[in-house]
Amino acid sequence: MPESAPALVPHWIDGAEHPSASGRTAPVFDPALGVETKRIVLADKDDVNAAVASAKAAFPAWSRLSLARRQAVLFKFRELLETRKGELAEIITAEHGKVLSDALGEITRGQEVVEFATGLAHHLKGEFSEQVSTDVDVYSTRHPLGVVGIISPFNFPAMVPAWFFPIAIAAGNTVVLKPSEKDPSAALWIAKLWKEAGLPDGVFTVLNGDKEAVDGLLEHPDVKAISFVGSTPIARYVYENGTANGKRVQALGGAKNHMLVLPDADLDLTADSAVNAGFGSAGERCMAISVVVAVEPVADDLIAKIVERIKTLRTGDGRRGCDMGPLVTREHRDKVASYIDVATADGATVVVDGREVKPDGDANGFWLGPTLIDRVPVTSPVYTDEIFGPVLAVVRVPSYEAGVDLINSSAFGNGTAVFTNDGGAARRFQKDIEVGMIGINVPIPVPVATFSFGGWKDSLFGDTKAHGAEGVRFYTQIKAITSRWLDPSHGGLNLGFPEN
């Protein structure tokens, strides 16, 4: 009998699965098996219009709902997510490839923002000043924007959308989420969970697609704001086109995160951290450490310790208890692997070659093991490019000052870390460094949800970061009300400028 066609991943519009009439689809793979398991529908203009129209229609009722009733839905969603996050982790592993424990960790970090959003009533409070002038009071109130779009990347199909949608929804907005076409099923699962939690139809919409869907959201007049996470070139494109169409935009771009290792650092802790931050999720993290900046004379000892730890790692199918899974697609695996040849051509030393890994998984999977490259020239693409894979580069520098200058000269400014036992050096580092998120003996300094996530320079376009207080400001706009209640007698006509 002929094999059945792969299942289609549809849109989610008006609280139900919504097929596309575009006729366009794209494959979704299981990266550990190297086989197509589903096909995702790709939106056309009609799909974009239907998604935005549904969200726009749902906005008036949702935005006028009392904060208490909105919060009740948030609490129910939080409860359901906590109970059933194992299901979501399995979906993420099957389409992204990261190991199950890492998928659960991603969901847990997204839950932090859900928790923050359950208390959003506190953050939506305005301000009040009494008697600013004779019998005049001034106060402010925060109001939702309307329909907001979220364009999220493949590497965190649950956590990155959750940086945005809990706050947007709690503030009274309606959301259109465009997930990555590489691993879209997590978004559909989340949409169904929202419905189960009692969210009205149209408040949370999933629009699947590619550039046509992205451009549709950027250009649609009824979309008031865009939140984006992805590469720097696309972040710049989203920011420029979104703002040109009159939208608020927060566009988080790429990274090249450095770890500065000072001579007094605990090298065992540092080696553990370099391996965890460099190879977790196969290096497909915008906060991954991709460059170890070793202040001599520590490089040789540190590299030896990192190699010891790499030898203990098991690369393979994320459902088998392995430490590191495959890369998301065959094309991406091949691109990342090509940097190993570039390193050799540029005079670097390949200490561990991930192409030689023997995976615990199907031979057709998109495998590349942990790769360690020493003495990488700062002119090499291995140093300058965001590789987004399990490739850890080592750059040797003679001093703290040289290390800081190197980090600050990067076009990116997302995350960085310093490893030292010297509190004064650590304090100096956090002041000297031109990067948005800093770790002190912490390799992946992703802030908790009460603080905001985002970098500097080419790692962030727009002036508002994700979640925390800045997320609340991004998804709301302020009204300032000046009020006077007069007694029966009044001052009559006065055409002059109001004075105190």
C-alpha positions in Angstrom: 0.0 0.0 0.0 1.3 3.5 -0.7 2.5 5.5 2.3 0.0 8.1 3.6 0.8 11.8 3.1 2.4 13.6 6.1 -0.1 15.4 8.4 -0.6 19.1 7.7 0.1 21.7 10.4 -2.7 24.3 10.0 -3.1 27.8 11.2 -5.2 28.6 14.3 -7.7 31.3 13.6 -10.9 32.1 15.5 -10.2 29.4 18.1 -10.0 26.5 15.6 -7.6 24.9 13.1 -7.7 26.8 9.9 -6.5 25.2 6.6 -4.8 27.5 4.0 -6.1 27.9 0.5 -2.7 29.1 -0.7 -1.7 25.6 -1.8 1.8 26.2 -0.5 3.4 23.9 2.1 6.9 23.2 3.5 8.3 20.1 5.2 8.8 19.7 8.9 11.5 17.2 9.9 12.4 15.0 12.8 16.1 16.1 13.0 17.2 13.0 14.9 15.8 10.7 12.2 16.4 12.9 9.2 12.9 12.3 7.8 10.0 14.5 7.0 7.2 13.9 9.5 4.7 16.7 8.7 4.0 19.6 6.3 3.2 23.1 7.4 0.8 25.3 5.5 2.3 28.6 4.3 0.1 31.7 4.5 -0.9 33.9 1.7 -2.4 37.4 1.8 -5.9 36.0 2.4 -4.6 34.0 5.4 -2.9 37.0 6.9 -6.0 39.1 6.5 -8.2 36.4 8.1 -5.8 36.1 11.0 -5.6 39.8 11.7 -9.3 40.3 11.2 -10.1 37.7 13.8 -7.7 39.2 16.3 -9.1 42.7 15.6 -12.6 41.6 16.1 -11.7 40.0 19.4 -9.8 43.0 20.8 -12.7 45.3 22.0 -14.3 42.7 24.2 -11.0 41.3 25.6 -9.5 44.8 26.2 -12.6 45.8 28.1 -12.8 42.7 30.2 -11.9 43.4 33.9 -8.4 42.7 35.0 -9.7 40.2 37.4 -11.3 38.1 34.7 -8.3 38.4 32.4 -6.1 37.2 35.3 -8.3 34.2 35.9 -7.6 33.0 32.4 -3.9 33.6 32.9 -4.0 31.5 36.1 -5.8 28.7 34.4 -3.3 28.7 31.5 -0.5 28.6 34.0 -2.0 25.6 35.8 -2.6 23.7 32.5 0.9 24.4 31.3 2.5 23.2 34.5 0.5 20.0 34.4 1.1 19.1 30.8 4.4 20.6 29.9 5.8 17.1 29.3 3.6 16.9 26.2 5.0 20.2 24.9 8.6 19.1 25.5 8.1 16.0 23.4 6.7 18.1 20.6 9.8 20.4 20.7 12.3 17.5 20.8 10.5 15.8 17.8 10.8 18.9 15.6 13.8 20.9 16.9 16.0 18.0 18.1 17.0 19.4 21.5 17.1 16.8 24.3 14.0 16.4 26.4 15.6 17.9 29.5 16.6 21.0 27.5 13.1 21.3 26.1 11.6 21.1 29.6 14.1 23.8 30.7 13.0 26.0 27.8 9.3 25.7 28.9 10.2 26.4 32.5 11.9 29.7 31.5 8.8 30.6 29.5 6.6 29.8 32.5 8.5 32.5 34.4 6.9 35.1 32.1 3.5 33.5 32.5 4.0 33.8 36.3 5.0 37.5 35.8 1.9 38.1 33.7 -0.5 36.7 36.3 0.4 39.8 38.4 0.3 42.3 35.6 -2.5 44.3 37.3 0.2 45.7 39.6 2.3 46.8 36.6 -0.6 48.3 34.7 -1.3 50.9 37.5 -1.0 54.5 36.5 0.1 57.5 38.5 -1.9 60.3 40.2 -0.9 63.8 41.2 -3.4 65.9 43.1 -3.7 69.7 43.1 -1.0 70.2 40.4 -2.8 73.5 39.8 -5.7 75.1 41.6 -8.4 72.4 41.8 -6.6 70.5 39.0 -5.5 66.8 39.2 -3.5 64.9 36.7 -3.4 61.1 36.4 -2.3 58.5 33.8 -3.7 55.2 32.7 -2.2 52.4 30.6 -4.1 50.9 27.7 -3.5 48.0 25.3 -2.4 48.7 21.7 -4.7 46.3 19.8 -3.5 43.5 17.5 0.2 42.7 18.1 2.4 40.3 16.0 5.0 38.0 17.3 7.6 36.5 14.9 9.6 33.8 16.6 12.7 31.7 15.7 13.2 27.9 15.5 15.6 27.6 18.4 13.1 28.2 21.2 9.6 27.4 19.8 8.0 27.7 23.3 10.1 30.0 25.4 10.6 32.9 22.9 6.9 33.3 22.1 6.3 33.1 25.9 8.6 36.1 26.4 5.9 38.1 24.7 2.4 36.7 24.5 1.6 36.4 28.3 2.3 40.1 28.8 0.6 41.2 25.6 -2.5 39.2 26.4 -2.7 40.1 30.1 -2.4 43.8 29.1 -5.5 43.4 26.9 -4.0 43.0 23.5 -4.8 40.3 21.0 -1.9 38.3 19.5 -1.0 36.9 16.1 2.0 34.5 16.5 4.0 33.4 13.4 6.2 30.6 14.6 9.2 29.2 12.7 8.2 27.0 9.8 10.9 24.5 11.0 9.1 23.6 14.2 5.6 25.0 14.3 3.6 22.4 16.3 4.5 23.9 19.7 2.6 27.1 18.8 -0.5 25.1 17.8 -0.3 23.1 21.0 -0.1 26.4 23.0 -3.1 27.8 21.1 -5.2 24.8 22.1 -4.1 25.2 25.7 -5.2 28.8 25.7 -8.6 27.8 24.5 -8.9 25.1 27.2 -8.0 27.8 29.7 -11.0 29.9 28.6 -9.3 32.5 26.4 -11.9 33.9 24.0 -11.5 33.0 20.3 -9.4 35.4 18.3 -7.3 36.6 21.2 -4.5 34.1 20.4 -3.9 33.3 16.7 -1.3 31.2 15.0 -0.3 32.2 11.5 2.1 29.7 9.8 4.2 30.8 7.0 7.4 32.2 5.5 8.5 35.7 4.3 5.0 36.3 2.8 3.5 36.0 6.3 6.2 38.1 7.8 5.7 40.9 5.3 1.9 40.6 5.6 2.2 41.3 9.4 4.7 44.1 8.9 2.5 45.9 6.3 -1.0 45.2 7.7 -2.5 48.5 9.0 -4.4 46.8 11.8 -1.2 45.3 13.4 0.0 47.8 15.9 3.2 46.3 17.1 5.8 43.6 16.2 8.0 41.5 18.5 10.8 39.6 16.7 13.7 37.4 17.6 16.1 36.0 14.9 19.2 36.9 13.0 20.6 40.4 12.8 19.9 40.9 9.1 16.3 39.9 9.5 15.9 41.8 12.7 17.1 44.9 10.9 14.6 44.2 8.0 11.7 43.7 10.4 12.6 46.9 12.4 13.0 49.1 9.3 9.9 47.8 7.5 7.7 47.6 10.6 8.5 51.2 11.7 8.1 52.4 8.2 4.6 51.1 8.4 3.9 53.0 11.6 4.3 50.1 14.1 6.1 49.7 17.4 8.9 47.2 16.9 11.2 45.3 19.2 13.5 43.2 17.1 16.1 41.1 18.8 19.0 40.1 16.6 22.0 37.9 16.5 24.9 37.4 18.9 28.5 36.4 19.3 28.8 35.8 23.0 32.2 35.9 24.7 33.4 34.4 27.9 36.4 36.2 29.4 38.5 33.9 31.6 40.9 35.6 34.0 44.0 33.9 35.4 42.5 33.5 38.8 39.3 31.8 37.6 38.3 28.4 39.0 39.1 26.4 35.8 36.9 23.4 36.7 33.9 25.7 37.1 34.9 27.5 33.9 35.3 24.4 31.9 31.9 23.1 33.0 30.4 26.4 32.1 32.0 26.6 28.7 30.8 23.1 27.8 27.3 23.7 29.1 26.9 27.1 27.4 28.7 26.2 24.2 27.1 22.9 23.4 23.7 22.9 25.1 20.9 22.7 22.6 23.7 22.0 20.0 24.8 25.6 20.3 21.5 26.8 18.7 21.0 29.5 21.3 21.3 33.2 20.9 22.8 33.2 24.4 25.3 30.4 23.7 28.9 31.0 24.5 30.7 30.8 21.2 34.1 32.4 22.1 36.3 31.7 25.1 38.6 34.6 25.6 41.4 33.2 27.6 43.8 35.6 29.4 47.2 33.9 29.3 48.6 31.7 30.8 45.3 29.8 31.4 44.4 28.7 27.8 46.3 25.4 27.7 45.0 24.2 31.1 41.5 25.3 30.3 41.4 23.6 26.9 42.6 20.4 28.5 39.7 20.5 31.0 37.2 21.3 28.2 38.4 18.3 26.1 38.0 16.0 29.1 34.4 17.0 29.5 33.7 16.8 25.8 34.8 13.2 25.8 32.0 12.4 28.3 29.2 13.9 26.3 26.7 11.7 24.4 25.4 13.1 21.2 22.3 11.5 19.9 18.5 11.3 19.8 17.1 13.6 22.4 14.6 11.0 23.5 17.3 8.6 24.6 18.7 10.5 27.5 21.6 12.0 25.5 23.4 15.2 26.4 23.2 16.9 23.0 20.9 16.4 20.0 21.1 17.0 16.3 21.0 20.3 14.5 17.6 21.5 13.2 18.0 20.8 9.5 20.5 19.1 7.2 21.3 22.4 5.5 22.1 24.0 8.8 24.2 21.1 9.9 26.3 21.3 6.7 26.7 25.0 7.0 27.9 24.8 10.6 30.3 21.9 9.7 31.8 23.9 6.9 33.3 26.4 9.4 35.7 23.6 10.6 37.4 23.6 7.2 37.4 27.5 7.3 39.2 27.3 10.7 41.9 25.1 9.3 42.4 27.3 6.3 42.7 30.3 8.5 45.4 28.8 10.6 43.4 27.8 13.7 43.9 24.5 15.5 40.9 22.1 15.5 41.2 20.4 18.9 38.0 18.4 18.7 36.3 17.8 15.3 32.5 17.3 15.7 32.3 15.7 12.3 33.9 12.6 13.8 31.1 12.1 16.4 29.5 8.6 16.6 25.9 9.5 17.5 23.5 7.5 19.6 20.8 7.8 16.9 19.7 7.1 13.4 22.5 7.5 10.8 20.3 9.8 8.8 20.0 12.4 11.6 21.5 15.9 11.3 24.5 15.2 13.5 27.5 17.3 14.4 29.3 16.7 17.7 30.9 19.3 20.0 33.7 21.1 18.2 36.5 23.0 19.9 38.9 25.2 17.9 41.9 26.9 19.4 43.9 30.0 18.3 41.1 31.4 16.1 42.2 34.6 14.3 39.8 37.4 15.0 39.6 38.0 11.2 38.3 34.5 10.6 34.6 33.9 9.9 34.8 31.4 12.7 35.2 34.3 15.0 33.1 37.0 13.3 30.1 35.0 12.1 27.2 33.9 14.3 27.7 30.1 13.6 24.7 29.0 15.7 26.0 25.5 16.2 28.2 23.4 18.6 31.4 25.2 17.7 33.4 26.8 20.5 36.3 29.1 19.5 39.2 30.0 21.8 41.0 33.3 21.4 44.1 33.9 23.5 44.8 37.5 24.8 47.6 38.8 27.0 45.5 40.9 29.5 42.1 41.8 30.9 42.2 45.1 28.9 42.9 43.2 25.7 40.0 40.9 26.4 37.6 43.7 27.1 38.7 45.6 24.0 38.1 42.5 21.9 34.6 42.0 23.3 33.7 45.7 22.9 34.9 45.7 19.3 32.3 43.1 18.3 29.3 44.3 16.2 27.1 42.3 18.6 26.3 43.1 22.2 23.9 40.4 23.4 25.4 38.5 26.3 28.8 38.0 27.8 30.4 36.5 30.9 33.5 36.9 33.0 35.0 34.1 35.1 37.1 35.2 38.0 37.5 35.0 41.8 38.3 38.7 42.0 35.3 40.8 43.0 37.0 44.0 42.0 37.7 42.7 38.5 34.2 41.5 38.1 32.8 44.9 39.2 35.1 46.6 36.7 34.1 44.2 34.0 30.4 45.0 34.3 31.1 48.7 34.0 33.6 48.4 31.2 31.8 46.0 28.9 29.4 47.2 26.2 26.9 44.4 26.2 23.3 44.2 27.3 23.4 41.1 29.5 26.4 40.2 31.7 27.2 37.1 33.7 29.7 37.0 36.5 30.7 33.3 36.8 27.3 32.6 35.1 27.8 31.6 31.5 24.3 32.2 30.1 23.0 35.4 31.8 19.4 35.2 30.7 17.5 37.5 33.2 14.5 36.2 35.1 11.1 37.5 33.9 11.0 40.4 36.3 14.0 41.9 34.4 14.1 42.5 30.7 15.9 40.5 28.0 17.9 42.1 25.2 21.2 43.2 24.0 23.0 46.3 22.6 24.4 47.3 19.2 23.4 44.9 16.4 21.7 42.5 18.8 18.7 44.8 19.3 16.8 47.1 17.0 14.3 49.4 18.8 14.6 50.8 22.3 12.5 48.2 24.2 13.6 44.8 25.4 11.6 41.7 26.0 9.5 40.9 29.1 9.8 42.5 32.5 8.9 46.2 33.0 10.0 47.1 29.4 7.6 44.4 28.0 4.7 46.0 29.9 5.6 49.4 28.5 6.0 48.0 24.9 2.5 46.5 24.9 0.7 49.5 26.5 0.2 53.1 25.7 -0.4 55.9 28.2 -3.3 58.4 28.5 -2.7 61.4 30.7 -5.9 63.0 32.0 -6.0 66.5 33.4 -9.1 67.0 35.5 -10.8 70.0 37.2 -14.1 69.8 39.1 -15.3 73.3 39.8 -17.6 74.7 42.4 -20.8 76.5 41.1 -18.9 79.8 40.7 -16.3 80.0 38.0 -13.9 82.5 36.6 -15.7 83.3 33.3 -14.0 83.6 30.0 -10.2 83.9 29.7 -8.5 83.4 26.4 -5.0 83.5 27.8 -2.7 80.4 28.3 -3.7 78.5 31.4 -1.6 79.5 34.4 -1.3 78.0 37.9 
